Amino acid sequence: MTLFEGLDLTHTIAAISTPVGMGGIGILRLSGPDAHAITRKVFSPRSHKAILKHRQMVLGDIMDPASGEVIDEVFTVLMAAPHTYTREDMTEIQCHSGRVVLERILKLLLAHGARLAGPGEFTLRAYLNGRIDLSQAEGVMEVIQAQSEAALRMAQKQLRGEIRRAVTPLIETLDMILTYMEADLDFSEDTGMDFTPTWQALWSENAPALIHDIARLMEGFATCQMIRDGFEVVIIGPPNVGKSSILNRFIGRDRAIVTEIPGTTRDFLEEGTLIQGIPFRVVDTAGLRETDDPIEKLGAVRSLQKKRQADIVLFVLDAARPLDDEEAQHLRQMEVEKTLVVLNKCDLPRVLSPEAIRPLLPAPAPVVEVSAKTGENWEAMTSLLLEKLQNTALTRDVSSLIPINQRHYQLLEKAKTALGRLDEGIRQGTEEVFLAQDAWEAKRALEAITGASGDGDILSNIFRTFCVGK
């Protein structure tokens, strides 16, 4: 059963659209054919001259018509279809925030004919009524969930319909080719006209750009995900070198337990933070050392797995003690392109220097001395971290990115695979009916990105992530 199965999407809906809690303002919304009528039943303007009309905010009271009790002083604004978020008649009520006030007003609206909105149902109606496409609906949540300026800029591009503008020309090209393919399949025998040369010429002319453009959109996916979720920085190194202290310094609080006992961290800890406006996921891992402890050994295996998956690796060593053979071996095996070597505890008498480390690395990599305890040289380390990030192939100018998410990527991959089969099939002389099936598969996959051929399961998966009031 899909999320909206059984719901009457023509009914008037109501919901609280702001987080419930102590605050200045709380907002409730209604949408549907009876939104204005329900509002008039429970809202009493302060001035007898005030008139509720389109986009005019009016001061008044929400009252229970049955008892005459005033629930709260509010501002109310009516919005008339189709010039609204949902393209339906809508009302927004701005009251004092607080759980009791908001819930009492919501119950009053429900008692007078509205029903409680489902998750994301306001945005669902905007999509169903043609105000936005499915990728823009996803962009609404991207804006809400953006954790950085870069993520917000990317989400705004999605909300403005840049994905639709990117895939629409691809769909139109396939439409043109399919028109002649289907004409050849359906009418060539009856009319004696051969459309094969026409569609094959169109394919030869357009296929390289078509496949290239899909591949270009897919290329930006990894960067888009990193901008949304944060770049993963994995802190690895031997036990008791201060990895947990570095995590705590990054996030500004004592998240990881710090002791002088080696092997305290047995699994990885992950926390999000912003560094100069860029989102990062910082991961503290178990210490790397030979051990007979099966739990500690498993932790070390997981540390190496996280190291391989990381966007940036901070390999931490203790500057106050000599390097041992095991640590030297790890240095020789570093992927220097994504590694920053950190000599921690530089507030103590130093035994280990950057000059002793650099010859052991397979290629040049930054080495920085810091104190996670005192914060000494911390800014220099974060600057090197950001520089390392910029020098990887992970970042691109956000202004040039089309904001692709996991769902879009899978559909683009499906379209690209189908077009690859079509191209190969033409060279091998595959029957035209099967070639047309590949073209249709590619077209439907691209249409599903914007919801032109979406189904109930897709809608459910997307909108179940929304809050009720959006």
Secondary structure, 3 states (H helix, E strand, C coil): CCCCCCCCCCCCEEEECCCCCCCCEEEEEEECCCHHHHHHHHEEECCCCCCCCECCEEEEEEECCCCCCEEEEEEEEEECCCCCCCCCCEEEEEEECCHHHHHHHHHHHHHCCCEECCCCHHHHHHHHCCCCCHHHHHHHHHHHHCCCHHHHHHHHHHHCCHHHHHHHHHHHHHHHHHHHHHHHHHHHHHHCCCCHHHHHHHHHHHHHHHHHHHHHHHHCHHHHHHHHHCEEEEEECCCCCCHHHHHHHHHCCCCCCCCCCCCCCCCCEEEEEEECCEEEEEEECCCCCCCCCHHHHHHHHHHHHHHHHCCEEEEEEECCCCCCHHHHHHHHCCCHHHEEEEEECCCCCCCCCHHHHHHHCCCCCCEEECCCCCCCCHHHHHHHHHHHHHHCCCCCCHHHCCCCCHHHHHHHHHHHHHHHHHHHHHHHCCCHHHHHHHHHHHHHHHHHHHCCCCCHHHHHHHHCCCCCCC
